[in-house]
């Protein structure tokens, strides 16, 4: 009788503990956002890339040139138009509002993704959120727009899992207007859902372009779109140095002593993209679970953007924060997967260590072996992703067997 009466009390304590963990994760995040907002309000422009965005917004208002030297403002004229309201207010207030936007977009998108893809409970979401905090705070502090790309990817994947096709298409297409190489994710989505998303994504891409023509004189807007494409195509910073300027697979090849020209590197990029598409096609043909396909497609797109994209910096690796956290939780949730648990843990801890190293300890630009840490960890992430895929498919294959065995017993 005592044990029976104590059971509701135990359930209450467990539920309360889970609620406290959920609230603690949110409090930690929003406290960090508040501290960053106070810092940036007192010292606007210090350790911040937002002035570049705000200046582009001001240039848009005055119909000035958006794209001067290559590598300064990389986003589309539509994004410059969206930053124009920030140019109408003081810089410190604009910096704070931008951080608040980033600080709200990420947890909301992550919650939507975790609930729709994997039906995460509050406790599971809390652990997921706590895991990505160390990998995203620096980008939030600097005001990096990569957080917006993460949020768009998460919402696109979650919307696709619920067959919300226009929401998925909008997020996937909108990400392309931020940095053009997120088109990798949009293309993989069209490979998985060709009938549902190909036309919709194309329609949204055209629609966003047409909408941008209404934000400023069409002649000026069209000229800026042309300048944007020329600016992206004229970026030759990779060819200026033997090891390149970026932290990607090109750097690894150079460090291994493998000579590769720009033309052959382009072929490597295309081959890597084709391999990612082939994996998605295979998953579609074999009817992989939708959640497995979508997280896999998002992960493959991010891997391609990091290892084979046009300009991968240290800050770009924030894109892999959510997939690496997902794999870490998957590894520790399944006791029968020691390999996944080991690889995902080492990969996650490696990314955190590299993040701390880049954020808090200044590194000379010539230390190429240090720059190779994050690309190597991305290859380790690919190994963890393969192990997760393998386990997901084995679980899917075992379910019919268990169902048939149960029916035989019942019969």
C-alpha positions in Angstrom: 0.0 0.0 0.0 2.9 2.4 0.8 4.6 1.6 -2.5 1.3 2.1 -4.3 0.7 5.5 -2.7 4.3 6.6 -3.3 4.0 6.0 -7.1 2.1 9.2 -7.9 4.6 11.1 -5.8 7.4 9.5 -7.8 5.8 10.4 -11.1 5.3 13.9 -10.0 8.9 14.3 -9.1 10.1 12.8 -12.4 7.7 15.2 -14.3 8.9 18.2 -12.3 12.5 17.3 -12.9 11.9 17.1 -16.7 10.1 20.5 -16.6 13.0 22.0 -14.7 15.4 20.7 -17.3 13.3 22.2 -20.1 13.1 25.6 -18.4 16.8 25.5 -17.4 17.8 25.0 -21.1 15.6 27.9 -22.2 16.8 30.1 -19.3 20.5 29.4 -20.2 19.9 30.3 -23.8 17.9 33.5 -23.2 20.3 34.6 -20.4 23.1 34.2 -22.9 21.1 36.2 -25.5 20.5 38.9 -22.9 24.2 39.1 -22.0 25.2 39.4 -25.6 22.6 42.1 -26.2 23.9 44.1 -23.3 27.5 43.8 -24.6 26.6 44.7 -28.2 24.4 47.7 -27.1 27.4 49.1 -25.1 29.9 48.4 -27.8 28.1 48.3 -31.2 30.2 46.9 -34.0 32.7 45.2 -31.7 33.2 41.5 -32.6 30.3 41.8 -34.9 29.6 41.2 -38.6 26.3 43.0 -38.5 27.7 46.4 -39.6 28.3 44.8 -43.0 24.6 43.8 -43.2 23.4 47.2 -42.0 25.6 49.0 -44.5 24.1 46.9 -47.3 20.7 47.9 -46.1 21.7 51.6 -46.1 23.1 51.2 -49.6 19.8 49.6 -50.7 17.9 52.6 -49.4 20.1 55.1 -51.3 20.4 52.9 -54.4 24.1 52.6 -54.0 26.5 49.8 -55.0 26.0 46.7 -52.9 28.9 44.7 -54.1 32.3 46.3 -54.2 35.2 44.1 -53.3 34.6 40.3 -53.5 33.8 38.6 -50.2 32.4 41.6 -48.3 28.6 41.3 -48.7 27.8 37.9 -50.1 24.0 37.9 -49.8 21.4 38.7 -52.5 19.8 42.1 -53.1 16.6 40.7 -51.5 18.5 40.2 -48.2 19.9 43.7 -48.5 16.4 45.0 -48.8 15.4 43.1 -45.7 18.3 44.7 -43.8 17.3 48.2 -44.8 15.0 48.8 -41.8 18.0 48.3 -39.5 19.7 51.2 -41.3 16.9 53.5 -40.2 17.6 53.1 -36.5 20.7 53.6 -34.4 23.4 50.9 -34.8 23.3 49.7 -31.1 19.5 49.2 -31.2 19.8 47.5 -34.6 22.5 45.2 -33.3 20.3 44.2 -30.3 17.2 43.6 -32.5 19.2 41.4 -34.8 20.5 39.3 -31.9 17.0 39.0 -30.5 15.7 37.8 -33.9 18.5 35.2 -34.1 17.9 34.2 -30.4 14.2 33.5 -31.1 14.5 31.9 -34.5 16.9 29.1 -33.5 15.0 27.6 -30.6 11.6 27.9 -32.3 12.9 26.2 -35.5 14.7 23.5 -33.4 11.5 22.8 -31.4 9.4 22.5 -34.6 12.0 20.2 -36.2 12.5 18.0 -33.2 8.8 17.5 -32.6 7.9 16.9 -36.3 10.8 14.7 -37.3 11.3 12.5 -34.2 8.5 13.5 -31.8 10.9 14.6 -29.2 9.6 15.1 -25.7 10.5 18.2 -23.7 13.3 16.3 -22.0 14.9 15.1 -25.3 14.5 18.6 -26.7 16.2 20.1 -23.6 19.3 17.8 -24.1 19.3 18.6 -27.9 19.1 22.4 -27.1 21.8 22.2 -24.5 24.1 20.4 -26.9 23.9 23.0 -29.6 24.4 26.0 -27.2 28.2 25.7 -27.0 28.4 25.5 -30.8 26.1 28.4 -31.6 26.9 31.1 -29.0 29.8 32.5 -30.9 27.8 32.9 -34.1 25.1 34.6 -32.0 27.6 36.9 -30.4 29.1 37.9 -33.8 25.6 38.2 -35.4 26.4 35.6 -38.1 23.5 35.0 -40.5 24.3 31.3 -40.6 21.8 30.9 -37.7 19.1 32.0 -40.1 20.2 29.4 -42.5 20.1 26.7 -39.8 16.5 27.8 -38.8 15.4 27.7 -42.4 16.8 24.2 -42.9 15.2 23.0 -39.7 11.8 24.4 -40.6 12.0 23.1 -44.2 12.8 19.5 -43.0 10.1 19.6 -40.4 7.5 20.9 -42.8 8.4 18.2 -45.4 7.9 15.5 -42.7 4.3 16.8 -42.3 3.7 17.3 -46.0 3.5 21.1 -45.7 5.0 21.5 -49.1 4.8 25.3 -49.6 6.3 26.0 -46.2 9.1 23.6 -47.0 9.6 25.1 -50.5 9.6 28.7 -49.1 12.2 27.9 -46.4 14.5 26.0 -48.8 14.2 28.7 -51.5 14.6 31.6 -49.1 17.9 30.0 -47.8 19.3 30.2 -51.3 18.8 34.0 -51.3 21.0 34.3 -48.2 23.9 32.3 -49.5 23.5 30.8 -52.8 25.1 27.4 -52.0 22.2 26.3 -49.7 20.7 25.4 -53.0 22.3 22.0 -52.3 19.6 21.3 -49.7 16.9 22.5 -52.0 18.1 20.2 -54.8 18.3 17.2 -52.4 14.7 17.9 -51.3 13.6 17.8 -55.0 15.4 14.5 -55.4 13.4 13.0 -52.5 10.1 14.6 -53.3 10.3 15.5 -57.1 6.6 15.8 -57.7 5.8 17.8 -54.5 8.7 20.2 -54.3 10.4 20.8 -57.7 7.7 23.1 -59.1 7.0 24.7 -55.7 10.7 25.5 -55.0 11.1 27.0 -58.5 7.9 29.0 -58.1 9.1 30.4 -54.7 12.5 31.3 -56.1 10.8 33.2 -58.9 8.3 34.7 -56.6 11.0 36.0 -54.2 12.8 37.6 -57.1 9.7 39.3 -58.3 8.9 40.6 -54.8 12.4 42.1 -54.5 11.6 44.2 -57.5 8.9 46.0 -55.5 11.3 47.0 -52.8 13.3 49.4 -55.0 13.4 50.6 -58.6 13.4 47.6 -60.8 16.3 48.8 -62.9 18.5 49.2 -59.8 17.4 45.9 -58.4 18.2 44.0 -61.7 21.6 45.7 -61.9 22.4 44.5 -58.3 21.3 41.0 -59.1 23.7 41.0 -62.0 26.5 42.4 -59.8 25.7 39.8 -57.1 26.3 36.9 -59.5 29.4 38.6 -61.0 30.7 39.1 -57.5 30.2 35.5 -56.5 31.8 34.3 -59.7 34.8 36.6 -59.5 35.8 35.4 -56.0 39.3 33.9 -56.7 40.6 33.8 -53.2 41.0 30.0 -53.3 43.5 30.3 -56.2 45.6 33.0 -54.6 47.4 30.6 -52.1 48.6 27.0 -52.5 46.5 25.8 -49.5 43.6 28.0 -50.4 41.8 30.3 -48.0 39.1 28.0 -46.6 38.7 25.1 -44.2 37.4 22.4 -46.5 38.3 19.3 -48.4 40.5 21.3 -50.8 42.8 22.1 -47.8 43.0 18.4 -46.8 44.0 17.4 -50.4 46.7 20.1 -50.4 48.0 19.0 -47.0 48.2 15.4 -48.2 50.4 16.7 -51.1 47.7 16.0 -53.8 47.9 18.8 -56.4 44.6 19.9 -57.7 43.7 22.7 -60.1 40.6 24.8 -59.9 39.0 22.9 -62.8 39.6 19.5 -61.1 38.3 20.9 -57.9 35.1 21.9 -59.6 34.8 18.3 -60.8 35.3 17.1 -57.2 32.5 19.5 -56.0 30.1 18.2 -58.7 31.0 14.5 -57.9 30.4 15.0 -54.2 27.0 16.6 -54.9 26.1 13.8 -57.3 27.0 11.2 -54.6 24.8 13.0 -52.0 21.9 13.0 -54.6 22.5 9.3 -55.3 22.2 8.4 -51.6 18.9 10.3 -51.4 17.6 8.5 -54.6 18.6 5.2 -53.1 16.7 6.0 -49.9 13.7 7.1 -51.9 13.6 3.9 -53.9 14.0 1.7 -50.9 11.4 3.7 -49.0 13.5 4.8 -46.1 11.5 6.4 -43.2 10.8 10.0 -44.0 12.6 11.3 -40.9 15.7 9.3 -41.9 15.6 10.7 -45.4 15.1 14.3 -44.3 17.8 14.4 -41.5 20.1 12.6 -43.9 19.4 15.1 -46.7 20.0 18.0 -44.4 23.2 16.5 -43.1 24.5 15.7 -46.6 23.7 19.2 -47.8 25.6 20.7 -44.8 28.5 18.4 -45.3 28.7 19.4 -49.0 28.5 23.1 -48.0 31.3 22.7 -45.5 33.7 20.5 -47.4 32.9 21.4 -51.0 31.3 24.8 -50.8 32.8 28.0 -52.2 33.9 29.7 -49.0 34.0 27.7 -45.7 35.3 29.7 -42.8 35.6 28.6 -39.1 32.2 30.3 -38.4 30.5 28.3 -41.2 30.8 25.1 -39.1 28.0 26.3 -36.9 25.8 24.7 -39.6 26.7 21.2 -38.4 25.7 21.9 -34.8 22.2 20.5 -34.9 23.0 17.3 -37.0 25.9 16.4 -34.7 23.8 16.9 -31.6 21.1 14.7 -33.1 23.6 11.9 -33.8 25.0 12.2 -30.3 21.6 11.8 -28.7 20.9 8.8 -31.0 24.1 7.2 -30.0 23.5 7.5 -26.3 19.8 6.5 -26.6 20.6 3.1 -28.0 22.8 0.9 -25.8 23.3 -1.5 -28.7 25.2 1.0 -30.7 28.6 1.5 -29.0 30.3 2.4 -32.4 27.7 5.2 -33.1 28.0 6.4 -29.5 31.8 6.6 -29.6 32.1 8.2 -33.0 29.3 10.8 -32.4 30.7 11.7 -29.0 34.3 12.2 -30.3 32.9 14.2 -33.2 30.8 16.4 -31.0 33.6 17.0 -28.5 36.0 17.7 -31.3 33.7 20.4 -32.7 33.3 22.0 -29.3 37.0 22.0 -28.8 37.7 23.4 -32.2 35.0 26.1 -31.6 36.6 27.1 -28.3 40.0 27.1 -30.0 38.8 29.4 -32.8 36.7 31.7 -30.5 39.0 32.3 -27.6 42.6 31.6 -28.8 43.9 33.7 -31.8 45.3 31.4 -34.4 47.8 32.6 -37.1 46.3 32.4 -40.6 49.3 30.3 -41.8 48.6 27.4 -39.3 47.0 25.1 -41.9 47.1 22.0 -39.9 45.0 23.7 -37.2 42.6 24.8 -39.9 42.3 21.2 -41.0 40.7 20.1 -37.7 37.2 21.0 -38.6 37.2 19.4 -42.1 38.6 16.2 -40.5 35.8 16.3 -37.9 33.3 16.6 -40.7 34.6 13.4 -42.2 34.2 11.8 -38.7 30.6 13.1 -38.7 30.0 11.3 -42.0 31.1 8.1 -40.4 28.7 8.7 -37.5 25.9 9.5 -40.0 26.6 6.2 -41.8 26.4 4.3 -38.5 23.1 6.0 -37.7 21.7 5.2 -41.1 22.6 1.6 -40.7 20.9 1.4 -37.3 17.8 3.2 -38.5 17.4 0.8 -41.5 18.0 -2.3 -39.3 15.3 -1.1 -36.9 13.0 -0.6 -39.8 13.7 -4.1 -41.1 13.3 -5.7 -37.7 9.8 -4.3 -37.2 7.9 -6.5 -39.7 9.7 -9.6 -38.2 8.6 -8.6 -34.7 5.0 -8.0 -35.9 4.8 -11.4 -37.6 6.2 -13.1 -34.6 3.6 -11.4 -32.4 0.8 -12.3 -34.7 1.9 -16.0 -34.6 1.9 -16.0 -30.9 -1.6 -14.4 -30.7 -2.8 -16.9 -33.3 
